[in-house]
């Protein structure tokens, strides 16, 4: 034991106090002493101790009183009680009230060392766990969701209202808008924050495995099920289950999940008895589920069970004023991770970042900042650390407005050249993905494809596998 933990030793026998004081000091511990319960309680009110070692029976008060006061002042303080032969019943009562362990007189030096070491290690782990939980709560506090735009402030206001309820939520937004971050923030700002937050990506697990993953299975339920296994619903009991990409669920699984949402019960695969759970469901998707319902790909009753309250996250292109704030937030993050003390982002680099329309949303902005922070050699992010395609482009998508020359202007030709340039840039930015390029320009897929054909730009480019219209 090399830590300098503060230990309080309480005993009315002077020889016992001196013995423990010398023994613990040799172990590198700082030791304070008290000869009875009232003096011990005064010491506990003056300062914090990591460990209290107290005799149970003293002329002026009891070790139980010392134990109770120590736990009131600091629930993480560990208490070891000292008992005489024949006082096991009192010792067991002390354990029921929160004592870590007891030492029975007479005890050996090594016995004291082992029990004290274990008690201090338990306290250290408890404090570290509390610190990590606090850091986790801080990380997902609503104040750490970045955005000053009106649309994001409206989202934050809604999240604060619903976080304390058990109501199911449906979080909508394009890929990269931060749906899982919002789900975690809801959980960690709810009364369930100390309970599990369990995530399942409904689109990443094959259908034949997803049912077992969600509900668990009994031994022998299928080939390879050599033992029973609890599912994610059981893992999330008393907490939150986040169904990411819920729009990818098959109709068969939608039916089974609907029952859980209605009755809060389910059966393991191969099981014969119903299991009950208390789980809050948060779901997210980048699909338009109302359209999916109309097309018969998503059950209407399941949709309405999920969509009690809807949270819609705006794409980054609709909140450009948040880009500098987000970029600075990510720069601070990667400045710490890379141990590079950046002073900020240059005006020219920020202009390029602000002018981009981010088909990948906040996630894409974070990737650009991480790349720049990794490559930058100076103490400020410059344009040279941005990708070449972003260095070359103008500050925004719109063409600059020329002054009308005295000789006049061929307006049709000017507009055609501008449109062709913007179409080409949209395709370059989305790596040839026409659906994303159309979304970037705020037009339909068919309108985008028509414009490509008009300028002979459709040749040599592969069509999307399916017309999304």
ChimeraX attribute file (.defattr): number of C-alpha atoms within 10 A of each C-alpha:
attribute: neighborCount
match mode: 1-to-1
recipient: residues
	/A:1	16
	/A:2	8
	/A:3	10
	/A:4	13
	/A:5	15
	/A:6	16
	/A:7	25
	/A:8	22
	/A:9	24
	/A:10	29
	/A:11	24
	/A:12	17
	/A:13	12
	/A:14	12
	/A:15	10
	/A:16	13
	/A:17	22
	/A:18	13
	/A:19	11
	/A:20	18
	/A:21	19
	/A:22	12
	/A:23	17
	/A:24	19
	/A:25	13
	/A:26	12
	/A:27	15
	/A:28	14
	/A:29	18
	/A:30	16
	/A:31	20
	/A:32	16
	/A:33	21
	/A:34	19
	/A:35	19
	/A:36	23
	/A:37	27
	/A:38	15
	/A:39	15
	/A:40	26
	/A:41	19
	/A:42	13
	/A:43	17
	/A:44	20
	/A:45	12
	/A:46	9
	/A:47	9
	/A:48	15
	/A:49	22
	/A:50	19
	/A:51	23
	/A:52	28
	/A:53	26
	/A:54	31
	/A:55	27
	/A:56	25
	/A:57	20
	/A:58	16
	/A:59	10
	/A:60	12
	/A:61	13
	/A:62	16
	/A:63	28
	/A:64	23
	/A:65	15
	/A:66	27
	/A:67	27
	/A:68	17
	/A:69	18
	/A:70	25
	/A:71	17
	/A:72	12
	/A:73	15
	/A:74	13
	/A:75	12
	/A:76	19
	/A:77	26
	/A:78	25
	/A:79	30
	/A:80	27
	/A:81	26
	/A:82	22
	/A:83	21
	/A:84	14
	/A:85	8
	/A:86	9
	/A:87	13
	/A:88	13
	/A:89	10
	/A:90	16
	/A:91	24
	/A:92	14
	/A:93	12
	/A:94	23
	/A:95	18
	/A:96	10
	/A:97	13
	/A:98	18
	/A:99	23
	/A:100	22
	/A:101	19
	/A:102	22
	/A:103	19
	/A:104	15
	/A:105	10
	/A:106	10
	/A:107	10
	/A:108	10
	/A:109	12
	/A:110	10
	/A:111	11
	/A:112	16
	/A:113	14
	/A:114	11
	/A:115	16
	/A:116	24
	/A:117	13
	/A:118	14
	/A:119	20
	/A:120	21
	/A:121	14
	/A:122	16
	/A:123	18
	/A:124	16
	/A:125	12
	/A:126	14
	/A:127	14
	/A:128	12
	/A:129	12
	/A:130	13
	/A:131	12
	/A:132	12
	/A:133	15
	/A:134	11
	/A:135	12
	/A:136	15
	/A:137	18
	/A:138	15
	/A:139	15
	/A:140	19
	/A:141	16
	/A:142	18
	/A:143	11
	/A:144	11
	/A:145	17
	/A:146	15
	/A:147	19
	/A:148	16
	/A:149	14
	/A:150	11
	/A:151	14
	/A:152	18
	/A:153	14
	/A:154	14
	/A:155	16
	/A:156	19
	/A:157	11
	/A:158	14
	/A:159	18
	/A:160	15
	/A:161	10
	/A:162	16
	/A:163	19
	/A:164	15
	/A:165	13
	/A:166	18
	/A:167	15
	/A:168	20
	/A:169	23
	/A:170	25
	/A:171	24
	/A:172	22
	/A:173	19
	/A:174	19
	/A:175	18
	/A:176	19
	/A:177	21
	/A:178	19
	/A:179	24
	/A:180	18
	/A:181	12
	/A:182	23
	/A:183	27
	/A:184	23
	/A:185	25
	/A:186	26
	/A:187	27
	/A:188	26
	/A:189	20
	/A:190	19
	/A:191	15
	/A:192	20
	/A:193	19
	/A:194	14
	/A:195	16
	/A:196	17
	/A:197	21
	/A:198	16
	/A:199	18
	/A:200	18
	/A:201	15
	/A:202	22
	/A:203	16
	/A:204	11
	/A:205	13
	/A:206	9
	/A:207	16
	/A:208	8
	/A:209	10
	/A:210	19
	/A:211	20
	/A:212	20
	/A:213	19
	/A:214	22
	/A:215	23
	/A:216	24
	/A:217	22
	/A:218	19
	/A:219	15
	/A:220	13
	/A:221	17
	/A:222	12
	/A:223	7
	/A:224	8
	/A:225	12
	/A:226	11
	/A:227	10
	/A:228	16
	/A:229	17
	/A:230	15
	/A:231	18
	/A:232	18
	/A:233	27
	/A:234	21
	/A:235	20
	/A:236	21
	/A:237	18
	/A:238	19
	/A:239	24
	/A:240	29
	/A:241	25
	/A:242	25
	/A:243	22
	/A:244	23
	/A:245	21
	/A:246	24
	/A:247	21
	/A:248	17
	/A:249	20
	/A:250	15
	/A:251	14
	/A:252	11
	/A:253	13
	/A:254	19
	/A:255	14
	/A:256	15
	/A:257	20
	/A:258	18
	/A:259	13
	/A:260	21
	/A:261	17
	/A:262	10
	/A:263	10
	/A:264	17
	/A:265	16
	/A:266	22
	/A:267	17
	/A:268	23
	/A:269	21
	/A:270	15
	/A:271	16
	/A:272	9
	/A:273	10
	/A:274	11
	/A:275	15
	/A:276	15
	/A:277	18
	/A:278	16
	/A:279	24
	/A:280	24
	/A:281	22
	/A:282	27
	/A:283	26
	/A:284	26
	/A:285	20
	/A:286	17
	/A:287	16
	/A:288	12
	/A:289	19
	/A:290	15
	/A:291	11
	/A:292	15
	/A:293	15
	/A:294	11
	/A:295	10
	/A:296	11
	/A:297	16
	/A:298	21
	/A:299	20
	/A:300	15
	/A:301	13
	/A:302	19
	/A:303	19
	/A:304	13
	/A:305	18
	/A:306	22
	/A:307	18
	/A:308	11
	/A:309	16
	/A:310	15
	/A:311	19
	/A:312	18
	/A:313	18
	/A:314	17
	/A:315	20
	/A:316	23
	/A:317	19
	/A:318	13
	/A:319	16
	/A:320	17
	/A:321	15
	/A:322	18
	/A:323	23
	/A:324	16
	/A:325	14
	/A:326	19
	/A:327	22
	/A:328	17
	/A:329	16
	/A:330	18
	/A:331	25
	/A:332	19
	/A:333	16
	/A:334	21
	/A:335	19
	/A:336	11
	/A:337	10
	/A:338	12
	/A:339	9
	/A:340	18
	/A:341	15
	/A:342	18
	/A:343	14
	/A:344	16
	/A:345	22
	/A:346	12
	/A:347	12
	/A:348	15
	/A:349	21
	/A:350	19
	/A:351	16
	/A:352	18
	/A:353	25
	/A:354	20
	/A:355	19
	/A:356	20
	/A:357	21
	/A:358	21
	/A:359	22
	/A:360	19
	/A:361	20
	/A:362	21
	/A:363	15
	/A:364	16
	/A:365	23
	/A:366	21
	/A:367	13
	/A:368	19
	/A:369	25
	/A:370	21
	/A:371	15
	/A:372	23
	/A:373	28
	/A:374	15
	/A:375	13
	/A:376	18
	/A:377	13
	/A:378	12
	/A:379	14
	/A:380	19
	/A:381	25
	/A:382	19
	/A:383	22
	/A:384	14
	/A:385	20
	/A:386	22
	/A:387	12
	/A:388	10
	/A:389	10
	/A:390	19
	/A:391	16
	/A:392	11
	/A:393	13
	/A:394	14
	/A:395	19
	/A:396	14
	/A:397	15
	/A:398	11
	/A:399	13
	/A:400	10
	/A:401	6
	/A:402	7
	/A:403	8
	/A:404	8
	/A:405	7
	/A:406	6
	/A:407	6
	/A:408	8
	/A:409	12
	/A:410	8
	/A:411	9
	/A:412	9
	/A:413	10
	/A:414	11
	/A:415	12
	/A:416	13
	/A:417	13
	/A:418	15
	/A:419	17
	/A:420	18
	/A:421	13
	/A:422	16
	/A:423	22
	/A:424	15
	/A:425	17
	/A:426	23
	/A:427	18
	/A:428	13
	/A:429	19
	/A:430	17
	/A:431	11
	/A:432	17
	/A:433	16
	/A:434	23
	/A:435	21
	/A:436	18
	/A:437	24
	/A:438	20
	/A:439	14
	/A:440	17
	/A:441	14
	/A:442	10
	/A:443	12
	/A:444	16
	/A:445	18
	/A:446	15
	/A:447	11
	/A:448	19
	/A:449	17
	/A:450	14
	/A:451	15
	/A:452	18
	/A:453	12
	/A:454	12
	/A:455	13
	/A:456	10
	/A:457	15
	/A:458	14
	/A:459	9
	/A:460	6
	/A:461	11
	/A:462	10
	/A:463	14
	/A:464	12
	/A:465	6
	/A:466	6
	/A:467	9
	/A:468	9
	/A:469	7
